[in-house]
Amino acid sequence: MSTILTALKPSSWLRPKYLLFAAIGLMLAYVIPHDESFLVHPKDPIWQHYQPFKWWLLPHGIAGACALVLGPMQFSDRLRDRFSQLHRVVGRIYVAGVFVAAPIGFYIQHFQERMGDPRSFSIAAAADAALWTITTGIAMVFILKGKVQEHRQWMTRSFAVALVFLEVRVIGGVTGLESLDPQANETIVWACLAFSIISADLVLQWQQLGPSPSVGRRHLPASPERMLEAPLGNPAASACSPEGEFRKVKAVSNGSFATWTHSDQQSS
């Protein structure tokens, strides 16, 4: 039986969430030293640029970091099954992080518009914030209504939008586009936003390609107890004689084996 279950189980290395965790780890390993190193260097010149809105940057950064770090935990089946209360608490922190980081992120970009950034970049930031809050809000409404499957789907979309923060910085840094004019970075933002929902749905569809648990259960051999409950027409029951007599089947424990006995009973 265990061999059958193993055969029906999809390869763990091909599960989308493991590929997601690996991709997030690689992006964080690149973004933190490349884009966020100024956080531990007070004399970094970038602080002069952030000086007018640095106090807005603090809650935005903390809330966004909580969402990015805690988000992957919500995709853990073990955490959800064994520590359901922790799963709910982490989910609430994620939702709060989204509703704080998204609007403040838009406000910061709007503030930078007064410092010379194009308005089109503010529109891109508004679209990013709106998409993140909308997908998260829909996920929250579904879980409040008890619709778990729809909640998981929209949380997947929400986290895909959250990853735009990392994707933009990785693409801009690796390709060198970040050193060009703001329009290049804006193009990257729009491209990542457009791909975020599509990538989330690709992951959801990939998960549905695996065998469902019901398929595995249908192919498992029946236990002796289930065989006793089999219909009379089932060969496993062997309970009906040509003369219309029914046989009462009983299993008697005899060490490690079961001795099968039967007694004929005239049908009425």
C-alpha positions, 0 to 999 in steps of 0.5 A, a space after each residue: 500500500 505504501 508503494 502505491 501511495 509513493 507512486 501516486 505522490 508527485 515529485 517533491 522537487 517539482 512542487 511549485 512552492 519549492 521553486 518559489 522559495 528558491 527563487 525568493 531566496 536568490 532574489 533576496 540574496 541579490 537585492 539586500 546587498 545591492 539595493 538595501 545596503 544603505 540601511 547599515 551605512 548611515 553615511 551612504 549618499 542615498 540618504 540625502 535623497 531619502 531625507 525628505 520622506 525618511 520617516 515615511 520610509 520606515 513604516 513602509 519598509 517594516 510592513 513590506 519586509 513583514 509581508 515578504 518574509 512571512 508570505 512564504 510561510 502561508 504556503 506551508 502545508 505543515 504549518 497550516 495543518 499542525 499550527 493553524 492558530 499560528 497560520 492565522 496570526 501570520 496571515 493577519 500580520 501579512 494583511 496588515 503589512 500589505 495595507 500599510 506598505 502599499 499606500 505608503 509606497 504610493 505616497 513616497 513615489 508621489 513625494 518623489 514626483 515633486 523632486 523631479 520623478 515623472 508622473 507616469 512613475 507615480 501612476 505605475 506605483 498607484 497601479 502596483 499598490 491598488 493591485 496588491 491591496 485588491 488581491 489581498 482584500 479579496 483573499 481576506 473576504 473569501 476566508 471570512 466567508 469560509 471559502 478556503 480554496 478561493 482564499 488560497 488562490 487570491 493569496 497566491 495572486 497577492 504574494 505574486 504582486 508583492 514579489 514585484 518589489 524584488 523582481 524590479 530590482 533584480 531585473 534592473 540590476 542584472 541588466 543594468 537598466 537601473 542606471 538609465 533614465 526613470 522610463 526604463 525602470 518604469 517599463 520594468 515595473 509595468 512588465 512585472 505587474 503584468 506578469 505577476 497575476 499570470 505567473 500566479 495563475 500558472 502556479 495554480 494551474 500547475 498544482 491542479 495537474 497533479 493527481 487528486 487524493 481521490 484518485 489514489 484512494 480509488 486504486 488502493 486495495 480494499 481492506 478485509 473490513 471493506 470486503 465484508 461490506 462489498 455488494 453481493 454481486 462483487 466477486 470479492 464477497 463470494 457470498 451468493 450461491 447459484 441456489 440463491 443461498 446467502 453466505 454469512 462471512 466471518 473473519 476469525 483472528 488466528 495469529 497473524 492470519 485470518 481464518 475465513 469461515 462461512 455458514 449457509 443460511 437459507 434466504 427467505 
